[in-house]
Amino acid sequence: MFGFFQVGVFFLGCRLFISPKGYSYLSPMVLLSLFTVYMYTSVPAYKEKFKIVYDLVALVQLRFVAIAEEAYYIDHEQYGSCSNEECLMLPGIGRLSKGVKLNIISYGQRYVAKATHVKGTGQVYKWDSALGGLVP
């Protein structure tokens, strides 16, 4: 006899808000407010996850640069030193990811590279060729 929304509105004591078609004008407002509360509580949690993703972007960029350093060594018999946009001289590196801060220091037969992302958690990843790669 009563529709779902009519019964819900009837029990809320808001019988005046039922339209002639049988749906409540209040129902979309309630759903919108519940959705707003959900988004208000969940968005800060996602912002923290995005910081971790930005850190992983820096890690992936560091791995690409490490491979490019090995290719540079094959051509020049030494490792190259560079930071940020200067690292585009490495073979295979067309551009750096936006926000990645990169620094490579060459010590002749070895190099140490560090990478971080400006929007990340502040984690600095370190790659040492003498120690075999990524250093914790």
Phi and psi in degrees as GROMACS dihedral restraints (atoms count N, CA, C in turn):
[ dihedral_restraints ]
;  ai    aj    ak    al  type     phi  dphi    fc
    3     4     5     6     1   -98.0    20    10
    4     5     6     7     1   143.3    20    10
    6     7     8     9     1   -75.4    20    10
    7     8     9    10     1   166.9    20    10
    9    10    11    12     1   -57.6    20    10
   10    11    12    13     1   -46.9    20    10
   12    13    14    15     1   -69.7    20    10
   13    14    15    16     1   -33.4    20    10
   15    16    17    18     1   -65.1    20    10
   16    17    18    19     1   -42.3    20    10
   18    19    20    21     1   -64.7    20    10
   19    20    21    22     1   -44.9    20    10
   21    22    23    24     1   -61.3    20    10
   22    23    24    25     1   -42.9    20    10
   24    25    26    27     1   -70.4    20    10
   25    26    27    28     1   -36.9    20    10
   27    28    29    30     1   -61.2    20    10
   28    29    30    31     1   -43.9    20    10
   30    31    32    33     1   -71.6    20    10
   31    32    33    34     1   -22.7    20    10
   33    34    35    36     1   -80.4    20    10
   34    35    36    37     1    -8.2    20    10
   36    37    38    39     1    78.5    20    10
   37    38    39    40     1    23.5    20    10
   39    40    41    42     1  -115.1    20    10
   40    41    42    43     1    43.2    20    10
   42    43    44    45     1   -59.6    20    10
   43    44    45    46     1   -21.7    20    10
   45    46    47    48     1   -71.1    20    10
   46    47    48    49     1   -18.0    20    10
   48    49    50    51     1   -92.5    20    10
   49    50    51    52     1     6.6    20    10
   51    52    53    54     1   -82.7    20    10
   52    53    54    55     1   130.6    20    10
   54    55    56    57     1   -82.9    20    10
   55    56    57    58     1   168.1    20    10
   57    58    59    60     1   -62.1    20    10
   58    59    60    61     1   -23.4    20    10
   60    61    62    63     1   -80.6    20    10
   61    62    63    64     1    -8.5    20    10
   63    64    65    66     1   100.0    20    10
   64    65    66    67     1    -3.0    20    10
   66    67    68    69     1  -101.2    20    10
   67    68    69    70     1   151.6    20    10
   69    70    71    72     1   -87.7    20    10
   70    71    72    73     1   140.7    20    10
   72    73    74    75     1   -74.5    20    10
   73    74    75    76     1   -20.8    20    10
   75    76    77    78     1   -78.3    20    10
   76    77    78    79     1   -29.0    20    10
   78    79    80    81     1   -59.6    20    10
   79    80    81    82     1   -48.7    20    10
   81    82    83    84     1   -62.7    20    10
   82    83    84    85     1   -32.1    20    10
   84    85    86    87     1   -68.0    20    10
   85    86    87    88     1   -39.6    20    10
   87    88    89    90     1   -65.0    20    10
   88    89    90    91     1   -44.6    20    10
   90    91    92    93     1   -63.1    20    10
   91    92    93    94     1   -41.1    20    10
   93    94    95    96     1   -63.7    20    10
   94    95    96    97     1   -40.3    20    10
   96    97    98    99     1   -69.1    20    10
   97    98    99   100     1   -38.1    20    10
   99   100   101   102     1   -64.9    20    10
  100   101   102   103     1   -40.8    20    10
  102   103   104   105     1   -63.7    20    10
  103   104   105   106     1   -39.6    20    10
  105   106   107   108     1   -64.1    20    10
  106   107   108   109     1   -43.0    20    10
  108   109   110   111     1   -64.1    20    10
  109   110   111   112     1   -41.9    20    10
  111   112   113   114     1   -61.1    20    10
  112   113   114   115     1   -47.0    20    10
  114   115   116   117     1   -65.4    20    10
  115   116   117   118     1   -38.4    20    10
  117   118   119   120     1   -62.7    20    10
  118   119   120   121     1   -35.8    20    10
  120   121   122   123     1   -86.3    20    10
  121   122   123   124     1   -24.7    20    10
  123   124   125   126     1   -95.1    20    10
  124   125   126   127     1   -26.2    20    10
  126   127   128   129     1   -61.6    20    10
  127   128   129   130     1   -41.7    20    10
  129   130   131   132     1   -60.0    20    10
  130   131   132   133     1   -32.8    20    10
  132   133   134   135     1   -66.4    20    10
  133   134   135   136     1   -37.7    20    10
  135   136   137   138     1   -70.5    20    10
  136   137   138   139     1   -31.0    20    10
  138   139   140   141     1   -63.0    20    10
  139   140   141   142     1   -37.2    20    10
  141   142   143   144     1   -67.3    20    10
  142   143   144   145     1   -37.0    20    10
  144   145   146   147     1   -65.9    20    10
  145   146   147   148     1   -37.2    20    10
  147   148   149   150     1   -64.1    20    10
  148   149   150   151     1   -33.2    20    10
  150   151   152   153     1   -62.6    20    10
  151   152   153   154     1   -39.3    20    10
  153   154   155   156     1   -66.1    20    10
  154   155   156   157     1   -38.8    20    10
  156   157   158   159     1   -63.6    20    10
  157   158   159   160     1   -41.2    20    10
  159   160   161   162     1   -63.1    20    10
  160   161   162   163     1   -37.2    20    10
  162   163   164   165     1   -62.1    20    10
  163   164   165   166     1   -40.1    20    10
  165   166   167   168     1   -67.9    20    10
  166   167   168   169     1   -31.3    20    10
  168   169   170   171     1   -61.7    20    10
  169   170   171   172     1   -42.5    20    10
  171   172   173   174     1   -64.1    20    10
  172   173   174   175     1   -39.2    20    10
  174   175   176   177     1   -65.1    20    10
  175   176   177   178     1   -44.0    20    10
  177   178   179   180     1   -64.3    20    10
  178   179   180   181     1   -41.3    20    10
  180   181   182   183     1   -62.5    20    10
  181   182   183   184     1   -38.8    20    10
  183   184   185   186     1   -63.0    20    10
  184   185   186   187     1   -40.7    20    10
  186   187   188   189     1   -65.5    20    10
  187   188   189   190     1   -41.0    20    10
  189   190   191   192     1   -61.9    20    10
  190   191   192   193     1   -42.2    20    10
  192   193   194   195     1   -67.7    20    10
  193   194   195   196     1   -34.6    20    10
  195   196   197   198     1   -64.3    20    10
  196   197   198   199     1   -40.8    20    10
  198   199   200   201     1   -64.9    20    10
  199   200   201   202     1   -40.6    20    10
  201   202   203   204     1   -65.7    20    10
  202   203   204   205     1   -35.2    20    10
  204   205   206   207     1   -63.0    20    10
  205   206   207   208     1   -39.7    20    10
  207   208   209   210     1   -65.4    20    10
  208   209   210   211     1   -38.5    20    10
  210   211   212   213     1   -66.7    20    10
  211   212   213   214     1   -38.2    20    10
  213   214   215   216     1   -63.3    20    10
  214   215   216   217     1   -39.0    20    10
  216   217   218   219     1   -64.4    20    10
  217   218   219   220     1   -38.4    20    10
  219   220   221   222     1   -62.6    20    10
  220   221   222   223     1   -39.7    20    10
  222   223   224   225     1   -77.5    20    10
  223   224   225   226     1   -37.3    20    10
  225   226   227   228     1  -114.3    20    10
  226   227   228   229     1    -5.1    20    10
  228   229   230   231     1    58.4    20    10
  229   230   231   232     1    26.7    20    10
  231   232   233   234     1  -158.9    20    10
  232   233   234   235     1   159.2    20    10
  234   235   236   237     1   -88.5    20    10
  235   236   237   238     1   149.9    20    10
  237   238   239   240     1   -97.6    20    10
  238   239   240   241     1   148.2    20    10
  240   241   242   243     1  -103.8    20    10
  241   242   243   244     1   138.5    20    10
  243   244   245   246     1  -164.3    20    10
  244   245   246   247     1   168.8    20    10
  246   247   248   249     1  -145.6    20    10
  247   248   249   250     1   139.5    20    10
  249   250   251   252     1    49.4    20    10
  250   251   252   253     1  -118.4    20    10
  252   253   254   255     1   -69.5    20    10
  253   254   255   256     1   -18.7    20    10
  255   256   257   258     1   -65.1    20    10
  256   257   258   259     1   -22.1    20    10
  258   259   260   261     1   -73.1    20    10
  259   260   261   262     1    -2.2    20    10
  261   262   263   264     1   -69.5    20    10
  262   263   264   265     1   -12.5    20    10
  264   265   266   267     1   -74.1    20    10
  265   266   267   268     1   -13.7    20    10
  267   268   269   270     1   -72.5    20    10
  268   269   270   271     1   142.8    20    10
  270   271   272   273     1   -66.3    20    10
  271   272   273   274     1   133.7    20    10
  273   274   275   276     1    88.9    20    10
  274   275   276   277     1    -6.5    20    10
  276   277   278   279     1   -99.8    20    10
  277   278   279   280     1   102.6    20    10
  279   280   281   282     1   -81.7    20    10
  280   281   282   283     1   -39.1    20    10
  282   283   284   285     1  -161.9    20    10
  283   284   285   286     1   157.5    20    10
  285   286   287   288     1   -91.2    20    10
  286   287   288   289     1   153.1    20    10
  288   289   290   291     1   -65.4    20    10
  289   290   291   292     1   145.3    20    10
  291   292   293   294     1   -63.8    20    10
  292   293   294   295     1   128.0    20    10
  294   295   296   297     1    93.9    20    10
  295   296   297   298     1    -7.7    20    10
  297   298   299   300     1   -83.0    20    10
  298   299   300   301     1   128.3    20    10
  300   301   302   303     1  -104.7    20    10
  301   302   303   304     1   123.5    20    10
  303   304   305   306     1  -128.7    20    10
  304   305   306   307     1   140.5    20    10
  306   307   308   309     1  -143.5    20    10
  307   308   309   310     1   126.2    20    10
  309   310   311   312     1  -124.0    20    10
  310   311   312   313     1   127.4    20    10
  312   313   314   315     1  -117.3    20    10
  313   314   315   316     1   124.6    20    10
  315   316   317   318     1   -97.6    20    10
  316   317   318   319     1   137.3    20    10
  318   319   320   321     1  -120.5    20    10
  319   320   321   322     1    43.8    20    10
  321   322   323   324     1    81.1    20    10
  322   323   324   325     1   -89.7    20    10
  324   325   326   327     1   -96.1    20    10
  325   326   327   328     1     7.7    20    10
  327   328   329   330     1  -149.5    20    10
  328   329   330   331     1   165.7    20    10
  330   331   332   333     1  -145.9    20    10
  331   332   333   334     1   157.1    20    10
  333   334   335   336     1  -126.3    20    10
  334   335   336   337     1   125.6    20    10
  336   337   338   339     1  -119.6    20    10
  337   338   339   340     1   140.1    20    10
  339   340   341   342     1  -128.6    20    10
  340   341   342   343     1   139.7    20    10
  342   343   344   345     1  -140.7    20    10
  343   344   345   346     1   143.6    20    10
  345   346   347   348     1  -149.4    20    10
  346   347   348   349     1   166.5    20    10
  348   349   350   351     1  -119.0    20    10
  349   350   351   352     1   139.0    20    10
  351   352   353   354     1   -67.5    20    10
  352   353   354   355     1   -26.9    20    10
  354   355   356   357     1   -96.9    20    10
  355   356   357   358     1     4.2    20    10
  357   358   359   360     1   -84.2    20    10
  358   359   360   361     1  -165.2    20    10
  360   361   362   363     1   -82.2    20    10
  361   362   363   364     1    -6.9    20    10
  363   364   365   366     1   102.2    20    10
  364   365   366   367     1    -0.6    20    10
  366   367   368   369     1   -61.3    20    10
  367   368   369   370     1   129.6    20    10
  369   370   371   372     1  -110.1    20    10
  370   371   372   373     1   119.7    20    10
  372   373   374   375     1   -92.3    20    10
  373   374   375   376     1   138.8    20    10
  375   376   377   378     1  -124.2    20    10
  376   377   378   379     1   132.9    20    10
  378   379   380   381     1  -120.8    20    10
  379   380   381   382     1   118.2    20    10
  381   382   383   384     1  -116.9    20    10
  382   383   384   385     1   116.5    20    10
  384   385   386   387     1   -67.1    20    10
  385   386   387   388     1   -29.5    20    10
  387   388   389   390     1   -71.8    20    10
  388   389   390   391     1   -27.7    20    10
  390   391   392   393     1   -95.3    20    10
  391   392   393   394     1     4.7    20    10
  393   394   395   396     1    94.8    20    10
  394   395   396   397     1     7.3    20    10
  396   397   398   399     1   134.2    20    10
  397   398   399   400     1  -133.4    20    10
  399   400   401   402     1   -66.8    20    10
  400   401   402   403     1   129.7    20    10
  402   403   404   405     1  -108.2    20    10
  403   404   405   406     1   129.8    20    10
